[in-house]
Amino acid sequence: MPFILFSGWMLAGVEASPGDIGNTIQAGTMLSLGFAFLLAVFPLYSWIPMLTEEASPYATGFLLWALPTFTVIFLLNFLDRYTWLRSTPQLSSAIQYAGVFMVASGGLFASQQKHIGRMMGYASIVETGLLLLAAGLRSTEVVNVTFLLLTPRGLELAVWALAISIIKRKVYSLRFSEVRGLARSYPIAVTSIILAHLSMAGFPLLAGFPSRAALWQELGGESLTISLWVFIGLLGLLIGAIRTLAVFVMAEENKAWELNETWVQVIMLGLGVIGLFILGIFPQVLQPFIANLPALFEHLGQ
């Protein structure tokens, strides 16, 4: 936060004299560092998997939703306010490259994890990278695509965190060796984890797919290389989901199916899963909510 506050003071001087290259570079550097720390940009995100491994799923899920959400809106406000920031191609490229590193590295790390909590952490890192890619678009749809990515994120993390908290009461650790075969003991929670994971990976018919399709459409017109790395990162998330599902269903053949979730938990997870499918199959339901959002940013995307 001190980096951003100090850069805001410097940006006022840059706006008054945009020809001063020295102040411009210093202000841009300070602003970039501030948002890099707030968004845990590569390689500053090592604390996220450690947090999701040890901390409460509820608190972690809320933090992983709230911090990137408000920070990205804050970033869009900076880009909308200062003309020289919007018109600097180097800044837009830097934002996109940071997003690409987060998506690709987060997806590749997720494909190698053996802990469900750490898997959620890397999935949230990939989502934050997608938000950066959307914020760095040189398109009039930058605001629409960004908020289209933000909307399902909260639902995905809520479903994932609730399901993990249910399983965490049963097992000491969320490592693969401890949760093997739990699909027969906690079928609703396991199904919810897999569907939330697949949604973050952009699987069709789930809430994350429309936003990723819209982002891919915009990125395809700017850089096929970036689009390829985004595909690799999301493929890594998909591999992680398949590995998680394989561990959950590794149960003894004679083990009976049980329903150990309470009815309240079943109803809450059921509503969350239904919401994932509704947002994936009928993304137009979000249109009334995001239609007027571009009006909040008068100059961005024009």
C-alpha positions as CSV (number, residue, x, y, z in Angstrom):
1,M,0.0,0.0,0.0
2,P,2.8,2.6,0.6
3,F,4.0,2.0,-2.9
4,I,0.5,2.8,-4.3
5,L,0.0,5.8,-2.0
6,F,3.4,7.3,-2.9
7,S,2.9,6.6,-6.6
8,G,-0.5,8.4,-6.4
9,W,1.3,11.5,-5.1
10,M,3.8,11.2,-7.9
11,L,1.2,10.7,-10.6
12,A,-0.4,14.1,-9.8
13,G,3.0,15.7,-10.7
14,V,3.3,13.5,-13.9
15,E,-0.1,14.6,-15.0
16,A,0.9,18.2,-14.6
17,S,4.1,17.7,-16.6
18,P,3.9,14.5,-18.7
19,G,7.1,15.4,-20.5
20,D,9.2,14.6,-17.4
21,I,10.4,11.1,-18.3
22,G,12.2,10.6,-15.0
23,N,9.1,11.2,-12.9
24,T,7.0,9.1,-15.3
25,I,9.3,6.1,-15.0
26,Q,9.5,6.4,-11.2
27,A,5.7,6.7,-10.8
28,G,5.1,3.8,-13.1
29,T,7.6,1.6,-11.2
30,M,6.2,2.5,-7.8
31,L,2.7,1.8,-9.0
32,S,3.7,-1.5,-10.6
33,L,5.4,-2.7,-7.4
34,G,2.4,-1.7,-5.3
35,F,0.0,-3.7,-7.4
36,A,2.5,-6.6,-7.7
37,F,2.5,-7.0,-3.9
38,L,-1.3,-6.6,-3.6
39,L,-2.1,-9.1,-6.4
40,A,0.7,-11.5,-5.4
41,V,2.2,-11.4,-8.9
42,F,4.7,-14.0,-9.9
43,P,7.0,-14.8,-8.1
44,L,5.4,-13.1,-5.0
45,Y,2.6,-15.6,-4.6
46,S,4.4,-18.3,-2.7
47,W,2.4,-17.4,0.5
48,I,-1.0,-18.3,-1.1
49,P,-0.5,-22.1,-1.4
50,M,1.0,-22.2,2.1
51,L,-2.0,-20.2,3.4
52,T,-4.6,-22.5,1.8
53,E,-2.7,-25.5,3.1
54,E,-2.8,-24.5,6.8
55,A,-5.5,-21.8,7.4
56,S,-9.3,-22.1,7.7
57,P,-10.9,-22.7,4.3
58,Y,-13.6,-20.1,5.0
59,A,-11.2,-17.3,5.8
60,T,-8.8,-18.3,3.0
61,G,-11.6,-18.4,0.4
62,F,-12.9,-15.0,1.4
63,L,-9.4,-13.5,1.3
64,L,-8.7,-15.1,-2.1
65,W,-11.9,-13.5,-3.4
66,A,-11.8,-10.1,-1.8
67,L,-8.2,-9.0,-2.2
68,P,-7.8,-9.6,-5.9
69,T,-11.3,-8.3,-6.7
70,F,-11.0,-4.9,-5.0
71,T,-7.4,-4.6,-6.1
72,V,-8.3,-5.1,-9.8
73,I,-11.1,-2.6,-9.5
74,F,-8.6,-0.2,-7.9
75,L,-6.2,-0.8,-10.8
76,L,-8.9,-0.1,-13.4
77,N,-9.6,3.1,-11.6
78,F,-6.0,4.2,-12.0
79,L,-6.0,3.3,-15.7
80,D,-9.2,5.2,-16.2
81,R,-8.0,8.3,-14.4
82,Y,-4.6,8.8,-15.9
83,T,-4.5,9.2,-19.7
84,W,-0.7,8.5,-20.0
85,L,-1.2,5.2,-18.2
86,R,-3.8,4.0,-20.7
87,S,-1.8,5.1,-23.6
88,T,1.5,3.5,-22.6
89,P,1.9,0.3,-24.6
90,Q,4.8,-0.8,-22.4
91,L,2.5,-0.8,-19.3
92,S,-0.2,-2.8,-21.0
93,S,2.4,-5.3,-22.2
94,A,3.9,-5.6,-18.6
95,I,0.4,-6.2,-17.1
96,Q,-0.3,-9.0,-19.7
97,Y,3.1,-10.6,-19.3
98,A,2.6,-10.7,-15.5
99,G,-0.8,-12.3,-16.1
100,V,0.7,-14.9,-18.5
101,F,3.4,-15.9,-15.9
102,M,0.7,-16.3,-13.2
103,V,-1.6,-18.4,-15.4
104,A,1.1,-20.6,-16.9
105,S,3.1,-21.1,-13.7
106,G,0.0,-21.5,-11.5
107,G,-1.5,-24.1,-13.9
108,L,1.7,-26.1,-14.1
109,F,2.2,-26.1,-10.4
110,A,-1.4,-27.1,-9.8
111,S,-1.0,-30.1,-12.1
112,Q,1.8,-31.4,-9.7
113,Q,0.1,-30.8,-6.4
114,K,-0.9,-33.6,-3.9
115,H,-2.8,-31.4,-1.5
116,I,-6.4,-30.2,-2.1
117,G,-5.9,-26.9,-0.2
118,R,-2.8,-26.0,-2.2
119,M,-4.7,-26.9,-5.4
120,M,-7.3,-24.2,-4.5
121,G,-4.5,-21.7,-3.9
122,Y,-2.9,-22.3,-7.3
123,A,-6.3,-22.2,-9.0
124,S,-6.9,-18.7,-7.4
125,I,-3.5,-17.6,-8.7
126,V,-4.5,-18.7,-12.2
127,E,-7.7,-16.7,-11.9
128,T,-5.8,-13.6,-10.8
129,G,-3.6,-14.0,-13.8
130,L,-6.6,-14.0,-16.0
131,L,-7.8,-10.8,-14.4
132,L,-4.5,-9.2,-15.2
133,L,-4.7,-10.3,-18.8
134,A,-8.2,-8.8,-19.0
135,A,-7.0,-5.5,-17.4
136,G,-4.2,-5.3,-19.9
137,L,-6.4,-5.7,-23.0
138,R,-6.1,-3.1,-25.7
139,S,-9.8,-3.4,-26.4
140,T,-13.0,-1.5,-25.8
141,E,-14.2,-4.7,-24.0
142,V,-11.6,-4.5,-21.2
143,V,-14.2,-3.6,-18.5
144,N,-16.8,-6.1,-19.6
145,V,-14.3,-9.0,-19.8
146,T,-12.8,-8.1,-16.4
147,F,-16.1,-8.1,-14.6
148,L,-17.2,-11.2,-16.4
149,L,-14.2,-12.9,-14.9
150,L,-14.9,-11.5,-11.4
151,T,-18.5,-12.6,-11.2
152,P,-18.2,-16.4,-11.0
153,R,-15.0,-16.3,-9.0
154,G,-16.8,-15.7,-5.7
155,L,-19.2,-18.6,-6.3
156,E,-16.4,-21.0,-7.3
157,L,-14.3,-20.2,-4.2
158,A,-17.3,-20.3,-1.9
159,V,-18.3,-23.8,-3.1
160,W,-14.7,-25.1,-3.0
161,A,-14.0,-23.7,0.5
162,L,-17.3,-25.1,2.0
163,A,-16.7,-28.5,0.5
164,I,-13.1,-28.5,1.8
165,S,-14.2,-27.5,5.2
166,I,-16.6,-30.5,5.4
167,I,-13.9,-32.9,4.4
168,K,-11.3,-31.3,6.7
169,R,-13.5,-32.3,9.7
170,K,-13.0,-36.0,8.7
171,V,-9.3,-36.2,7.9
172,Y,-6.3,-34.7,9.6
173,S,-4.7,-33.5,6.4
174,L,-6.0,-32.7,2.9
175,R,-3.1,-34.6,1.2
176,F,-4.0,-37.1,-1.4
177,S,-2.9,-40.0,0.8
178,E,-5.5,-38.9,3.5
179,V,-8.5,-38.2,1.2
180,R,-8.2,-41.3,-1.0
181,G,-11.6,-42.9,-1.5
182,L,-13.7,-40.2,0.2
183,A,-16.0,-40.0,-2.8
184,R,-18.1,-42.8,-1.2
185,S,-18.2,-41.2,2.2
186,Y,-18.8,-37.5,1.2
187,P,-20.2,-37.7,-2.4
188,I,-21.8,-34.2,-2.4
189,A,-18.6,-32.4,-1.0
190,V,-16.4,-34.3,-3.4
191,T,-18.6,-33.5,-6.4
192,S,-18.7,-29.8,-5.4
193,I,-14.9,-29.7,-5.2
194,I,-14.4,-31.2,-8.6
195,L,-17.1,-29.0,-10.3
196,A,-15.6,-25.8,-8.7
197,H,-12.1,-26.9,-9.9
198,L,-13.4,-27.7,-13.4
199,S,-15.1,-24.3,-13.5
200,M,-11.9,-22.5,-12.7
201,A,-10.2,-24.5,-15.4
202,G,-12.8,-23.2,-17.9
203,F,-14.6,-26.5,-18.5
204,P,-17.7,-26.1,-20.8
205,L,-21.2,-25.7,-19.3
206,L,-19.7,-24.4,-16.0
207,A,-19.5,-20.8,-14.7
208,G,-15.9,-20.1,-15.7
209,F,-16.3,-21.1,-19.4
210,P,-18.0,-18.0,-20.8
211,S,-15.6,-15.5,-19.3
212,R,-12.6,-17.5,-20.5
213,A,-14.1,-17.8,-24.0
214,A,-14.6,-14.0,-24.1
215,L,-11.0,-13.4,-22.9
216,W,-9.6,-15.9,-25.5
217,Q,-11.6,-14.1,-28.2
218,E,-9.9,-10.8,-27.3
219,L,-6.5,-12.3,-26.8
220,G,-6.7,-14.1,-30.1
221,G,-6.7,-10.7,-31.9
222,E,-3.7,-9.4,-30.0
223,S,-1.3,-12.3,-29.5
224,L,-1.6,-16.0,-30.3
225,T,1.5,-16.7,-28.1
226,I,-0.3,-15.4,-25.0
227,S,-3.4,-17.3,-25.9
228,L,-1.3,-20.5,-26.2
229,W,0.3,-20.0,-22.7
230,V,-3.2,-19.3,-21.3
231,F,-4.3,-22.6,-22.7
232,I,-1.3,-24.4,-21.2
233,G,-2.1,-22.9,-17.8
234,L,-5.8,-23.9,-17.9
235,L,-4.8,-27.3,-19.1
236,G,-2.6,-27.7,-16.0
237,L,-5.6,-26.8,-13.9
238,L,-7.7,-29.4,-15.7
239,I,-5.0,-32.1,-15.1
240,G,-5.0,-31.2,-11.4
241,A,-8.8,-31.7,-11.4
242,I,-8.5,-35.1,-13.0
243,R,-5.8,-36.2,-10.6
244,T,-8.0,-35.0,-7.6
245,L,-11.0,-36.9,-9.0
246,A,-8.9,-40.1,-9.5
247,V,-7.7,-40.0,-5.8
248,F,-11.2,-39.4,-4.5
249,V,-12.7,-42.4,-6.3
250,M,-9.8,-44.8,-5.2
251,A,-11.9,-46.7,-2.7
252,E,-12.1,-50.4,-1.9
253,E,-14.7,-52.3,-3.9
254,N,-16.7,-53.4,-0.9
255,K,-16.9,-50.0,0.6
256,A,-20.5,-48.8,0.9
257,W,-21.8,-45.4,-0.3
258,E,-22.7,-43.0,2.5
259,L,-24.0,-39.5,2.9
260,N,-22.2,-37.9,5.8
261,E,-23.0,-34.3,4.9
262,T,-25.8,-32.6,6.9
263,W,-28.9,-31.5,5.1
264,V,-27.9,-27.9,5.5
265,Q,-24.5,-28.6,3.8
266,V,-26.2,-30.6,1.0
267,I,-28.6,-27.7,0.3
268,M,-25.8,-25.0,0.4
269,L,-23.5,-27.1,-1.9
270,G,-26.4,-28.0,-4.1
271,L,-27.4,-24.4,-4.6
272,G,-23.8,-23.5,-5.3
273,V,-23.4,-26.2,-7.9
274,I,-26.7,-25.2,-9.6
275,G,-25.4,-21.7,-9.7
276,L,-22.2,-22.9,-11.5
277,F,-24.3,-24.6,-14.2
278,I,-26.7,-21.7,-14.5
279,L,-23.8,-19.2,-15.1
280,G,-22.2,-21.6,-17.5
281,I,-25.2,-22.5,-19.6
282,F,-27.0,-19.1,-19.4
283,P,-24.3,-16.5,-19.0
284,Q,-26.8,-13.8,-20.2
285,V,-28.3,-13.8,-16.7
286,L,-25.3,-11.7,-15.7
287,Q,-26.0,-9.0,-18.4
288,P,-28.3,-6.9,-16.3
289,F,-25.6,-6.7,-13.6
290,I,-22.6,-5.8,-15.8
291,A,-24.4,-3.8,-18.5
292,N,-23.9,-0.5,-16.7
293,L,-20.5,-1.2,-15.2
294,P,-18.5,0.4,-18.0
295,A,-20.2,3.7,-17.1
296,L,-18.1,3.6,-13.9
297,F,-15.0,4.1,-16.0
298,E,-15.5,7.1,-18.3
299,H,-12.4,6.7,-20.5
300,L,-11.3,3.1,-20.1
301,G,-11.8,1.0,-23.2
302,Q,-12.6,3.9,-25.5
